[in-house]
Amino acid sequence: MADYYELLRVSRDASSEDIKKAYRRKALKYHPDRNKGSKEAEDRFKEVTEAYETLRDSEKRALYDRYGEEGVKRGAGGGGFGAGGFDFAEAVDIFMRDFGGFGGAEDLFGGRSRRGQGGTVSKGQTLKVRLLITLAEVASGVSKRIRVAVLEPCEVCKGSGARDGAQPTPCGQCGGRGEERVVQRTVFGQFVSAAPCRACGGEGRVVEHPCDTCRGDGRERHEREVEVEVPPGVTGENYISLRGQGNAGPRGGPRGDIIVLLEVEEDPRFVRDGSDLRYGLPITFAQAALGDEMEVPTVDGTVDITIPPGIQSGEVIRLRGQGLPELNGRHRGDQLVQVYVWTPETLTSEQEEALRALREVEDPAPETLDAGTRKGFWARMKEVFT
């Protein structure tokens, strides 16, 4: 596997701006339209674009630094779990997103990636949907089916947009090229620029007799189910990309993607701290002084724990491996059970009498909780949570 930093010729601590500048130099060097359609140059262009798309995103970059290329492809926050291959059209779309626009990448590269015979082939719009998952589903991973409304090729005209089986005809204004050349004269000389044809919108084709069902667009809206595989350990900052499952492009254009935005439902029992879970456990003074056996909930069920005699309010009992898994990692976090000694607000006469008798024989409280070998409360909190 190629090293992304080596591909872009940047150091591993390079800034985002350095990465962006390095990518632009490499993209201009390897684009096939500057290399007579070289397949080797096209492959290199895709490679440097994939490297840039990973390193420009802080979450993807952290995954790459930790797990390598496979960790990014199978994991996390910016690209899709198990998403498909990285193709040339996507690579040019990325370049255009950050450096292009009219007079940008299309003019520079001749629009090769976006134009085939007959003008521009428009990709379908990417859809975004939200998926709510529980903390238990974060722990185990889950497969879910969701319903989405997508634009599908029209069944009557088979996506052409034309009525009665007719085919779109070449645009008379641009001659089927999909673009118009505009000549501008300036004090520096004559400049020629290209822009999408105003008559056909850059497609190079026009529909003289639109389909009655889709009105010439070539698409109809339908609902369908898609399956989403959510791996263990995700957060609400992650999303899943389903490539090629979104809207069909107009008049036979390729499909867009579906971006599934994950939303983790709050569990009132726990506070999530990365892969660890925090849980507050109230106990009585007698349980704190004498110790006890108790049952506490976990994200997977319940476990029995031992309250040691003499435990202080605020102390933490660590349950190893009872937290959440790390995304794309083998480690599983812990559950931190923080004990709180509960003081009753009202007492029965019998309870009050027992406590008065205890006060007559109990030892005085230490001046600080650092007495003996026990650490102070705030010192323990700092140690546990940092």
Rosetta blueprint (number, residue, H / E / L):
1 M L
2 A L
3 D L
4 Y H
5 Y H
6 E H
7 L H
8 L H
9 R L
10 V L
11 S L
12 R L
13 D L
14 A L
15 S L
16 S H
17 E H
18 D H
19 I H
20 K H
21 K H
22 A H
23 Y H
24 R H
25 R H
26 K H
27 A H
28 L H
29 K H
30 Y H
31 H L
32 P H
33 D H
34 R H
35 N L
36 K L
37 G L
38 S L
39 K H
40 E H
41 A H
42 E H
43 D H
44 R H
45 F H
46 K H
47 E H
48 V H
49 T H
50 E H
51 A H
52 Y H
53 E H
54 T H
55 L H
56 R L
57 D L
58 S H
59 E H
60 K H
61 R H
62 A H
63 L H
64 Y H
65 D H
66 R H
67 Y H
68 G L
69 E H
70 E H
71 G H
72 V H
73 K H
74 R H
75 G L
76 A L
77 G L
78 G L
79 G L
80 G L
81 F L
82 G L
83 A L
84 G L
85 G L
86 F L
87 D L
88 F H
89 A H
90 E H
91 A H
92 V H
93 D H
94 I H
95 F H
96 M H
97 R H
98 D H
99 F H
100 G L
101 G L
102 F L
103 G L
104 G L
105 A H
106 E H
107 D H
108 L H
109 F H
110 G L
111 G L
112 R L
113 S L
114 R L
115 R E
116 G E
117 Q L
118 G L
119 G E
120 T E
121 V L
122 S L
123 K L
124 G L
125 Q L
126 T L
127 L E
128 K E
129 V E
130 R E
131 L E
132 L E
133 I E
134 T L
135 L H
136 A H
137 E H
138 V H
139 A H
140 S H
141 G L
142 V E
143 S E
144 K E
145 R E
146 I E
147 R E
148 V E
149 A E
150 V E
151 L E
152 E E
153 P E
154 C L
155 E L
156 V L
157 C L
158 K L
159 G L
160 S L
161 G L
162 A E
163 R H
164 D H
165 G H
166 A L
167 Q L
168 P L
169 T E
170 P E
171 C L
172 G L
173 Q L
174 C L
175 G L
176 G L
177 R L
178 G L
179 E E
180 E E
181 R E
182 V E
183 V E
184 Q E
185 R E
186 T E
187 V L
188 F L
189 G E
190 Q E
191 F E
192 V E
193 S E
194 A E
195 A E
196 P E
197 C L
198 R L
199 A L
200 C L
201 G L
202 G L
203 E L
204 G L
205 R E
206 V E
207 V L
208 E L
209 H L
210 P E
211 C L
212 D L
213 T L
214 C L
215 R L
216 G L
217 D L
218 G L
219 R E
220 E E
221 R E
222 H E
223 E E
224 R E
225 E E
226 V E
227 E E
228 V E
229 E E
230 V E
231 P L
232 P L
233 G L
234 V L
235 T L
236 G L
237 E L
238 N L
239 Y E
240 I E
241 S E
242 L E
243 R L
244 G L
245 Q L
246 G L
247 N L
248 A L
249 G L
250 P H
251 R H
252 G H
253 G L
254 P L
255 R L
256 G L
257 D L
258 I E
259 I E
260 V E
261 L E
262 L E
263 E E
264 V E
265 E L
266 E L
267 D L
268 P L
269 R L
270 F L
271 V E
272 R E
273 D E
274 G L
275 S L
276 D E
277 L E
278 R E
279 Y E
280 G E
281 L E
282 P E
283 I E
284 T L
285 F H
286 A H
287 Q H
288 A H
289 A H
290 L H
291 G L
292 D E
293 E E
294 M E
295 E E
296 V E
297 P E
298 T E
299 V L
300 D L
301 G E
302 T E
303 V E
304 D E
305 I E
306 T E
307 I E
308 P L
309 P L
310 G L
311 I L
312 Q L
313 S L
314 G L
315 E L
316 V E
317 I E
318 R E
319 L E
320 R L
321 G L
322 Q L
323 G L
324 L L
325 P E
326 E L
327 L L
328 N L
329 G L
330 R L
331 H L
332 R E
333 G L
334 D L
335 Q E
336 L E
337 V E
338 Q E
339 V E
340 Y E
341 V E
342 W L
343 T L
344 P L
345 E L
346 T L
347 L L
348 T L
349 S H
350 E H
351 Q H
352 E H
353 E H
354 A H
355 L H
356 R H
357 A H
358 L H
359 R H
360 E H
361 V H
362 E L
363 D L
364 P L
365 A L
366 P L
367 E L
368 T L
369 L L
370 D L
371 A L
372 G L
373 T L
374 R L
375 K L
376 G L
377 F H
378 W H
379 A H
380 R H
381 M H
382 K H
383 E H
384 V H
385 F H
386 T L
